Amino acid sequence: MAQPPIPPLDPQIAAPRSLRLPLGTGLSYHALEWGAEDPERDHTVILVHGFLDFARSWEPMVSAGTGLAARYHVVAVDLRGHGDSDRVGPGGYYYFFDYLADLHEVVKRLGRARLSLVGHSMGGSVTSYYAGSFPERIHRLALLEGLGPPEQRLADVPVRVKSWLAAWERVRAQPARRYATLAEAAARLRALDPLLSEELSFWIAEQGTSRQHDGTYAFKHDPLHLTPGPYPYQLAMAQELWKQVRCPVLSVHGELTDLDHPPEERARRLAAFQDAREVTLPGAGHMMQRHQPQALGRLLVDFLG
């Protein structure tokens, strides 16, 4: 069955190659790859999505004729427990640094001579931590509202652990939310993201759900992601990694967002990087790659060089 067109779609851009990557961490990742057939493209750009998102969410941006697919070797991955990548399985949990171990394997498998990272939201923490761990390897780092969540207090750890355990029990006892139709799943996406167009919401719902035995639809992410992790976010730890990043860093803020930090907090966090600047993307909220795919793609091409 042919894939429905992605809005907006440049007919000159070839569809990405879909591949599975068995990783040394024991899981199998799903990835999309543009430019794999051209060995002369020595600049790999890895796109890392945010919480409960998936690799195909980047397709409108890469396929919009902005130059990304024409100039670079582009890879978009489904993080563990998202999209079509493996879930951790019984007894496992999604601890944050496991994502870095997976990314390290992807870099070893697919990264070419020059490597740049683009991370959205939670993916911004994944990519910035990796860039701080291997600063000599990264050419450019773009963070799309990816400067981490609000700081959380160590004093709240006992409460967090109790909440985590209670949520884990709840997820085990209840099946994932089901939707009778794709239209219902698309409506759910628009309810969470009012800036999302109806056309694109249907495409994302189709790509991001799986059909169940009873004919209903469920989003592909592991419901275990909906539990609050037991470890609080510590800005000081993030800053120690950010201080090691040597490459230029671009932080993109959505003009219409309701999820990013206030300006003074963004400036405080960006100050940890050696070479960072911020730009605001007009007409975009937090899910900027869905709201302004062409404008964001052009911005990234200008930054990646």
Backbone hydrogen bonds, N-H to C=O, Kabsch-Sander energy under -0.5 kcal/mol:
donor,donor_aa,acceptor,acceptor_aa,energy
10,D,63,S,-2.6
13,I,10,D,-2.0
14,A,12,Q,-0.6
17,R,33,E,-3.2
19,L,17,R,-0.5
19,L,31,A,-2.5
21,L,29,Y,-3.1
23,L,21,L,-0.5
23,L,27,L,-3.1
26,G,23,L,-1.8
29,Y,21,L,-2.8
29,Y,27,L,-0.5
31,A,19,L,-2.4
32,L,76,A,-2.9
33,E,17,R,-2.0
34,W,74,V,-2.9
38,D,35,G,-1.3
41,R,38,D,-1.5
42,D,40,E,-1.4
44,T,42,D,-0.7
44,T,114,R,-3.1
45,V,73,H,-2.7
46,I,44,T,-0.5
46,I,116,S,-2.4
47,L,45,V,-0.5
47,L,75,V,-3.3
48,V,46,I,-0.5
48,V,118,V,-3.0
49,H,47,L,-0.5
49,H,77,V,-0.6
53,D,50,G,-1.8
57,S,54,F,-1.5
58,W,55,A,-2.2
59,E,56,R,-1.2
61,M,58,W,-0.7
62,V,58,W,-2.2
63,S,59,E,-3.0
64,A,61,M,-1.0
69,A,62,V,-0.7
71,R,67,G,-1.9
72,Y,68,L,-2.0
73,H,43,H,-2.4
74,V,34,W,-1.5
74,V,72,Y,-0.9
75,V,45,V,-2.7
76,A,32,L,-2.4
77,V,47,L,-1.6
78,D,30,H,-2.5
79,L,77,V,-0.7
81,G,86,D,-2.4
82,H,79,L,-2.2
85,S,82,H,-2.1
86,D,28,S,-2.6
92,G,89,G,-2.1
95,Y,93,Y,-1.1
98,D,95,Y,-2.0
99,Y,95,Y,-0.5
99,Y,96,F,-1.6
100,L,96,F,-0.6
101,A,97,F,-1.6
102,D,98,D,-2.0
103,L,99,Y,-2.6
104,H,100,L,-2.5
105,E,101,A,-1.4
106,V,102,D,-2.2
107,V,103,L,-2.8
108,K,104,H,-1.9
109,R,105,E,-2.1
110,L,106,V,-3.0
111,G,106,V,-0.6
111,G,107,V,-2.0
114,R,42,D,-3.0
115,L,137,R,-0.5
116,S,44,T,-2.8
117,L,140,R,-2.2
118,V,46,I,-2.6
119,G,142,A,-2.6
120,H,48,V,-2.5
121,S,144,L,-2.6
123,G,120,H,-2.6
124,G,121,S,-1.6
125,S,121,S,-1.0
125,S,122,M,-0.5
126,V,122,M,-1.8
127,T,123,G,-2.6
128,S,124,G,-2.4
129,Y,125,S,-2.3
130,Y,126,V,-1.8
131,A,127,T,-2.6
132,G,128,S,-1.8
133,S,129,Y,-1.3
134,F,130,Y,-2.2
137,R,134,F,-1.8
138,I,134,F,-0.7
138,I,135,P,-0.6
139,H,115,L,-3.6
140,R,115,L,-0.5
141,L,248,P,-1.8
142,A,117,L,-2.6
143,L,250,L,-3.2
144,L,119,G,-2.9
144,L,142,A,-0.6
145,E,143,L,-1.0
145,E,252,V,-1.7
152,Q,233,Y,-2.4
156,D,153,R,-1.3
157,V,154,L,-1.9
160,R,156,D,-2.4
161,V,157,V,-2.8
162,K,158,P,-1.8
163,S,159,V,-2.3
164,W,160,R,-2.8
165,L,161,V,-2.4
166,A,162,K,-2.2
167,A,163,S,-2.5
168,W,164,W,-2.4
169,E,165,L,-2.0
170,R,166,A,-1.9
171,V,167,A,-2.5
172,R,168,W,-2.0
173,A,169,E,-1.5
174,Q,170,R,-1.6
179,Y,217,Y,-2.4
185,A,181,T,-1.7
186,A,182,L,-2.8
187,A,183,A,-2.2
188,R,184,E,-1.7
189,L,185,A,-1.8
190,R,186,A,-2.1
191,A,187,A,-2.0
192,L,188,R,-1.6
193,D,189,L,-1.4
196,L,193,D,-2.2
201,S,197,S,-2.2
202,F,198,E,-1.7
203,W,199,E,-1.4
204,I,200,L,-2.7
205,A,201,S,-2.3
206,E,202,F,-2.2
207,Q,203,W,-2.4
208,G,204,I,-2.7
209,T,205,A,-0.6
210,S,218,A,-2.5
212,Q,216,T,-3.2
215,G,212,Q,-2.0
217,Y,179,Y,-2.7
218,A,210,S,-1.9
220,K,208,G,-2.4
222,D,81,G,-2.7
225,H,222,D,-2.3
226,L,223,P,-1.8
227,T,224,L,-1.5
235,L,233,Y,-0.6
237,M,234,Q,-0.6
238,A,234,Q,-1.6
239,Q,235,L,-2.7
240,E,236,A,-1.6
241,L,237,M,-1.4
242,W,238,A,-2.7
243,K,239,Q,-2.2
244,Q,241,L,-1.1
245,V,242,W,-1.4
249,V,275,D,-2.6
250,L,141,L,-2.4
251,S,249,V,-0.5
251,S,277,R,-2.7
252,V,143,L,-2.7
252,V,250,L,-0.5
253,H,251,S,-0.5
253,H,279,V,-2.8
255,E,281,L,-2.4
256,L,284,A,-3.2
257,T,254,G,-1.5
265,E,262,P,-0.7
266,R,262,P,-2.2
267,A,263,P,-2.4
268,R,264,E,-1.7
269,R,265,E,-2.2
270,L,266,R,-2.7
271,A,267,A,-1.5
272,A,269,R,-1.6
273,F,270,L,-1.6
274,Q,245,V,-0.9
277,R,249,V,-2.0
279,V,251,S,-2.4
281,L,253,H,-3.0
284,A,281,L,-1.2
288,M,286,H,-1.8
290,R,287,M,-1.8
291,H,287,M,-1.5
292,Q,288,M,-2.7
296,L,292,Q,-2.5
297,G,293,P,-2.3
298,R,294,Q,-2.3
299,L,295,A,-2.0
300,L,296,L,-2.4
301,V,297,G,-2.2
302,D,298,R,-2.2
303,F,299,L,-1.7
304,L,300,L,-3.0
305,G,301,V,-1.7
